[in-house]
Every structure is written in structure tokens, then in C-alpha cells.
Amino acid sequence: MQIPDTDTRAQDQDLGEHQPPCVLVFNANDPSGAGGLSADITAMASVGAHALPVLTGAYARDTATTFDHYPLDEEAVAEQARALLEDVQVQTIKVGFAGTPENLSTIAEIASDYAETPLIAYMPNLSWWNEVQIDLYQDAFAELLLPQTTILVGNHSTLWRWLLPDWEGDKTPSARDIARAAGEHGSAYVLVTGIPVIDPSNPAEQQIDNVLASPESVLGSLKFERFEASFTGAGDTLSAALTALLASGNDLDEAFTEALAYLDQALDAGFRPGMGLVIPDRMFWAQGDVDMGEIDEIADERSDDMLDLPPHGTRH
């Protein structure tokens, strides 16, 4: 019996509802597996999406420290993405670490051609880089990519120092303050993570707040108990899960709560493969003793109005 050509078999299959949504993701390779494309791929697969990974460069790092980064040139990034986009329909786009202002420019140009496709951008902690490189990268991000960005994801400290460097308030800026700053560049929403919350009546029990906000209002907030361990890779994991859940047709409120619940369980099951930091176990559900219903229970507890996701093209 002759085995048919692979392409023919694929054409003959009626995939229908069984076909997972596709997410175009730009990011660097992280050889430690903590973040980067490996985090994107496993997190997206875990919540039911198919990642289309576009390599922007490679970190030189272990589980404790990032030593350097080796970017691809913008032509190589563009060729990878354009080849995929001519073949596959993507539901969402995620941008992680692009490596250079030139790559950010290329990604922004590509995104502008798909203005109806939601774009979720993650700004990582770049403290391992020198200040000149950080400034050039973040300036290009703000000028070129934020106008294309539907949701900006990042840690409170990172986003504050980037978007509000001259902040002089008595208190640290709120998620809405950060959303206003991002909105001035065109981003519709921000998801600000890692906001410390201390109960004065019980300071020993610290919590971390995660807030979804627009320039006009706070749209959602989820608090979790602070883990004693120090993690790496949480930001890529969260932003990847959020992007994949949106690609699957979840509205913004559902994707926000489910992505955070997924991250919380991935951190709770985290492991230390080396001598450095703890890595989220993005495949925690495969262990067999995890109740996936807990994620749905967290989402069901929220009663916020459903939020529509605008195309990023409306904010150029």
C-alpha cells in the first residue's frame, strides 16, 4: 500500500474545530528554557494554541544570569515571518525580545500589514544590558511597536522605569498611570504584573497584584500570594498564555483571568534545573495530580463585564 504524500493527507483531512488557533511569536532563544521561544511554545501548547516561532536572536545565559545576546539581522527575521504569513492564517501576534531597534522596526512594519490581528507585546527586564542599548531599544519600542500594540505586558518596576522615568509622585505609579503613559504611544491596554500589596494589619502575608488597565480605567485585578522562591521566565509564560487564549476566542477578561491562573499553577509547580533560579513548570497539568478545574474556578469567580479587543490598526 503506497503511503500518500504528507501534503495530500493534510489536504484530505477535515480539521474543522479540531485545528488549534495559530499564534505568530517573535522572540529570542533562551538555552536555559526559562523564557524565550521555548517558554512561548510550551505555554501556548498548554492552553491549546499552535505557536509559529520566529527567531530574533539567541541569549547566552544560564538559569541565573543573562551574559549576552546575539541578534539576527532584520532581513532574517522578516523572511521567517513573511514566509509563514503567506501560508498560515494567524489569530494573534506576540512580540517578546526582538534584540535590536532594527528588528523592532521590521516587526512593526509586518504588524501594520495585519492591523486587524491583536498584538500582545512583552517588555522584559533588560537590566543585564548596558544603559545605551536599553535606551535605544526601549525608545524604538515606544515609537515603533507601541502604536501597533493591543496589550502591553510587563512587570510594574520595568514598565514604570521605562514609561514614567521622571515620576515624582509620593506613591509609586498605579497600573492606570502606566496605561496612560503607554496610551500616549498608542497601546490600548496594559497588563501590569508584580505590584506588591502589603496588608498593614498582617505584613507577613504579602500578596502580588496583577492589573489589567486602560488609560481610562482599571478593568481587572487578580492578587496571588507571594512565592518565597525567585523565578525566571514568568513574564514570557504569562504573555504567551494570554496571547494564545485570545487566539482561541476568549474575550479579554477571560483571557486575563485564565492566563494568570495558569501562571500561578505553573509557578507553584516550578522547579530548579540548575544552580540558579526556579523555572515555571508550564506542563504542570501533565503530572496527573493537578486539578485543571482550579483555573476555571478562578475565572468563574470574576463577574466583570466582557471586554472587546480592538484591532491595533485603529490606533495608528
C-alpha positions as CSV (number, residue, x, y, z in Angstrom):
1,M,0.0,0.0,0.0
2,Q,1.5,3.3,-1.1
3,I,1.6,5.9,1.6
4,P,0.2,9.2,0.3
5,D,2.2,12.4,0.2
6,T,2.1,14.3,3.5
7,D,0.6,17.4,1.9
8,T,-2.1,15.3,0.3
9,R,-3.1,13.8,3.6
10,A,-3.2,17.2,5.2
11,Q,-5.5,18.5,2.4
12,D,-7.8,15.5,2.7
13,Q,-8.3,15.9,6.4
14,D,-11.3,17.9,7.6
15,L,-9.7,19.6,10.6
16,G,-12.6,21.9,11.4
17,E,-12.9,22.6,15.1
18,H,-10.0,20.3,16.0
19,Q,-7.5,22.7,14.4
20,P,-5.8,24.8,17.1
21,P,-5.5,28.6,16.6
22,C,-2.1,29.8,15.3
23,V,0.0,32.5,17.0
24,L,2.9,34.2,15.3
25,V,5.5,34.8,18.0
26,F,8.7,36.8,17.8
27,N,11.3,36.1,20.5
28,A,14.9,35.1,21.2
29,N,16.1,31.6,22.0
30,D,16.7,31.0,25.7
31,P,19.0,28.0,26.1
32,S,18.0,27.6,29.8
33,G,14.4,27.0,28.8
34,A,13.2,29.6,31.3
35,G,11.9,32.1,28.8
36,G,12.2,33.0,25.1
37,L,10.7,30.8,22.4
38,S,10.7,27.6,24.4
39,A,8.5,29.3,27.0
40,D,6.2,30.6,24.3
41,I,5.8,27.3,22.6
42,T,5.1,25.2,25.7
43,A,2.8,27.8,27.3
44,M,0.8,28.2,24.1
45,A,0.6,24.5,23.5
46,S,-0.6,24.0,27.1
47,V,-3.6,26.3,26.6
48,G,-4.5,24.9,23.2
49,A,-2.7,27.1,20.6
50,H,-0.1,26.3,17.9
51,A,3.0,28.6,18.1
52,L,4.6,29.8,14.9
53,P,8.0,30.8,16.3
54,V,10.1,33.4,14.6
55,L,13.7,33.6,16.0
56,T,15.0,37.1,16.6
57,G,18.3,36.1,18.2
58,A,19.8,34.0,20.9
59,Y,20.7,34.7,24.6
60,A,23.9,33.4,26.2
61,R,22.5,32.7,29.6
62,D,22.0,30.1,32.3
63,T,19.3,29.8,34.9
64,A,20.8,32.6,37.0
65,T,22.3,35.2,34.7
66,T,22.0,36.6,31.1
67,F,25.5,37.1,29.8
68,D,24.9,38.4,26.3
69,H,22.5,38.3,23.3
70,Y,23.3,37.6,19.7
71,P,20.6,39.1,17.4
72,L,19.7,38.0,13.9
73,D,19.6,40.8,11.3
74,E,16.2,42.2,10.3
75,E,16.2,40.6,6.9
76,A,16.3,37.1,8.5
77,V,13.5,38.0,10.9
78,A,11.4,39.4,8.1
79,E,11.9,36.4,5.8
80,Q,10.8,34.0,8.6
81,A,7.7,35.9,9.3
82,R,6.7,36.7,5.8
83,A,7.0,33.1,4.7
84,L,4.7,32.0,7.5
85,L,2.1,34.7,6.9
86,E,1.8,33.9,3.3
87,D,0.9,30.3,4.2
88,V,-0.9,30.4,7.6
89,Q,-3.7,32.5,8.9
90,V,-2.7,33.7,12.4
91,Q,-5.2,34.7,15.1
92,T,-2.8,36.8,17.3
93,I,0.8,38.0,17.3
94,K,3.1,38.0,20.3
95,V,6.3,40.1,20.5
96,G,8.9,39.1,23.1
97,F,12.6,40.3,22.9
98,A,13.4,41.5,19.4
99,G,17.1,42.2,20.2
100,T,17.6,45.4,18.1
101,P,15.8,48.6,17.1
102,E,16.1,47.4,13.5
103,N,14.2,44.2,14.3
104,L,11.5,46.2,16.1
105,S,11.1,48.3,13.0
106,T,10.7,45.2,10.9
107,I,8.2,43.6,13.2
108,A,6.2,46.9,13.4
109,E,6.1,47.1,9.6
110,I,4.9,43.5,9.4
111,A,2.2,44.1,12.1
112,S,0.9,47.1,10.2
113,D,0.0,44.9,7.3
114,Y,-2.1,42.8,9.7
115,A,-3.8,45.6,11.6
116,E,-6.9,43.5,12.4
117,T,-4.8,40.9,14.3
118,P,-4.3,41.6,18.0
119,L,-0.7,42.1,19.0
120,I,0.5,41.4,22.5
121,A,3.9,42.8,23.4
122,Y,6.0,41.9,26.4
123,M,8.8,44.1,27.8
124,P,11.3,42.0,29.7
125,N,13.7,43.1,32.4
126,L,16.8,44.4,30.5
127,S,19.0,45.2,33.4
128,W,21.6,42.7,32.2
129,W,22.2,45.0,29.2
130,N,24.2,48.3,29.1
131,E,22.2,51.5,29.5
132,V,22.8,52.8,26.0
133,Q,21.4,49.6,24.5
134,I,18.5,49.6,26.8
135,D,17.6,53.2,26.0
136,L,17.9,52.7,22.2
137,Y,15.8,49.5,22.4
138,Q,13.0,51.0,24.6
139,D,12.9,54.2,22.6
140,A,12.4,52.2,19.4
141,F,9.8,50.0,21.1
142,A,7.8,53.1,22.2
143,E,8.0,54.8,18.9
144,L,7.5,51.9,16.5
145,L,5.8,49.0,18.3
146,L,3.6,50.5,20.9
147,P,1.4,52.2,18.2
148,Q,0.8,48.6,17.0
149,T,0.2,47.1,20.4
150,T,-3.1,46.0,21.7
151,I,-1.9,44.8,25.1
152,L,1.5,45.7,26.7
153,V,2.6,43.2,29.3
154,G,5.3,43.8,31.8
155,N,6.4,43.9,35.4
156,H,5.4,47.1,37.4
157,S,9.0,48.1,38.1
158,T,10.1,47.6,34.5
159,L,7.2,49.5,32.9
160,W,7.4,52.3,35.5
161,R,11.1,53.0,34.9
162,W,10.6,52.8,31.1
163,L,7.4,54.7,30.5
164,L,7.5,57.1,33.5
165,P,11.2,57.8,34.1
166,D,10.6,61.2,35.6
167,W,7.9,60.1,38.0
168,E,7.8,62.4,41.1
169,G,4.7,61.3,42.9
170,D,4.7,60.5,46.6
171,K,3.5,57.0,45.8
172,T,4.6,54.6,43.1
173,P,2.6,54.9,39.8
174,S,-0.5,52.8,39.5
175,A,-1.3,50.5,36.7
176,R,-3.6,53.2,35.3
177,D,-0.8,55.7,35.4
178,I,1.3,53.3,33.3
179,A,-1.6,52.7,31.0
180,R,-1.9,56.4,30.4
181,A,1.8,56.6,29.5
182,A,1.5,53.6,27.2
183,G,-1.7,55.0,25.7
184,E,0.1,58.2,24.7
185,H,2.1,55.9,22.3
186,G,-1.0,54.1,21.1
187,S,-1.3,51.0,23.2
188,A,-4.9,50.3,24.2
189,Y,-4.3,48.1,27.3
190,V,-1.6,47.2,29.8
191,L,-1.3,44.2,32.0
192,V,1.0,45.2,34.9
193,T,2.3,42.4,37.0
194,G,4.2,42.1,40.2
195,I,2.6,45.0,42.1
196,P,3.5,44.4,45.8
197,V,0.5,44.6,48.2
198,I,1.1,44.6,51.9
199,D,-1.7,44.4,54.5
200,P,-0.8,46.7,57.3
201,S,-2.7,44.5,59.7
202,N,-0.7,41.4,58.7
203,P,2.5,42.5,56.9
204,A,3.9,39.0,57.0
205,E,1.3,37.8,54.4
206,Q,2.4,39.7,51.3
207,Q,0.5,39.5,48.0
208,I,1.3,40.4,44.4
209,D,-1.3,42.2,42.4
210,N,-1.7,41.9,38.6
211,V,-3.8,44.6,37.0
212,L,-5.4,45.0,33.6
213,A,-5.9,48.7,32.8
214,S,-6.7,51.1,30.0
215,P,-5.9,54.8,30.1
216,E,-9.5,55.4,31.3
217,S,-9.9,52.8,34.0
218,V,-8.8,49.6,35.8
219,L,-10.5,46.7,34.0
220,G,-9.5,43.8,36.2
221,S,-7.2,42.8,39.1
222,L,-6.1,39.5,40.5
223,K,-4.0,39.0,43.6
224,F,-1.9,36.0,44.5
225,E,0.2,35.1,47.5
226,R,3.8,35.9,47.1
227,F,6.1,32.9,46.5
228,E,9.2,32.7,48.6
229,A,11.2,31.4,45.6
230,S,12.8,33.6,43.0
231,F,11.6,32.8,39.4
232,T,12.8,33.5,35.9
233,G,10.6,33.2,32.8
234,A,7.3,34.2,34.4
235,G,6.7,37.2,32.1
236,D,7.2,35.2,28.9
237,T,4.9,32.5,30.2
238,L,2.1,34.9,31.1
239,S,2.2,36.9,27.9
240,A,2.4,33.7,25.8
241,A,-0.6,32.2,27.6
242,L,-2.6,35.4,27.3
243,T,-1.9,35.7,23.6
244,A,-2.9,32.0,23.0
245,L,-6.1,32.3,25.0
246,L,-7.1,35.4,23.0
247,A,-6.3,33.4,19.8
248,S,-8.7,30.7,21.0
249,G,-11.6,33.2,21.0
250,N,-11.6,34.1,24.7
251,D,-12.6,37.7,25.4
252,L,-10.1,39.9,27.1
253,D,-11.5,39.5,30.6
254,E,-11.5,35.6,30.4
255,A,-8.0,35.5,28.8
256,F,-6.7,37.8,31.6
257,T,-8.0,35.7,34.5
258,E,-7.2,32.3,32.9
259,A,-3.7,33.3,31.9
260,L,-2.9,34.5,35.4
261,A,-4.4,31.3,36.9
262,Y,-2.3,29.2,34.6
263,L,0.9,31.2,35.5
264,D,0.1,30.8,39.2
265,Q,-0.1,27.0,38.9
266,A,3.0,26.9,36.7
267,L,4.9,28.8,39.4
268,D,3.5,26.7,42.2
269,A,4.9,23.6,40.3
270,G,8.1,25.3,39.4
271,F,11.5,23.5,39.5
272,R,15.2,24.4,39.7
273,P,17.0,22.5,36.9
274,G,20.4,24.2,37.7
275,M,22.0,26.2,40.4
276,G,20.1,29.4,39.6
277,L,16.5,30.5,39.7
278,V,13.3,28.5,39.6
279,I,11.6,27.9,36.3
280,P,7.8,27.7,35.8
281,D,6.6,24.2,35.0
282,R,4.4,25.1,32.1
283,M,3.4,21.4,31.7
284,F,2.2,21.1,35.3
285,W,-1.1,19.7,34.1
286,A,0.7,16.6,32.7
287,Q,1.7,15.4,36.1
288,G,-1.6,13.8,36.7
289,D,-2.4,15.1,40.2
290,V,-3.3,18.6,39.1
291,D,-6.9,19.7,39.0
292,M,-7.3,21.9,35.9
293,G,-10.7,22.8,37.2
294,E,-9.0,25.3,39.5
295,I,-8.2,27.6,36.6
296,D,-11.9,27.6,35.6
297,E,-12.9,28.2,39.2
298,I,-10.8,31.4,39.4
299,A,-12.2,32.7,36.1
300,D,-15.8,31.9,37.3
301,E,-15.3,33.9,40.5
302,R,-15.0,37.1,38.4
303,S,-18.1,39.0,37.3
304,D,-16.6,41.8,35.3
305,D,-18.2,42.8,32.0
306,M,-16.8,41.2,28.9
307,L,-14.2,43.3,27.1
308,D,-13.8,43.5,23.4
309,L,-10.4,43.5,21.8
310,P,-9.9,46.3,19.3
311,P,-7.8,45.9,16.2
312,H,-4.4,47.6,16.8
313,G,-4.8,49.3,13.4
314,T,-7.4,51.8,14.9
315,R,-4.7,53.4,17.0
316,H,-2.1,54.5,14.4
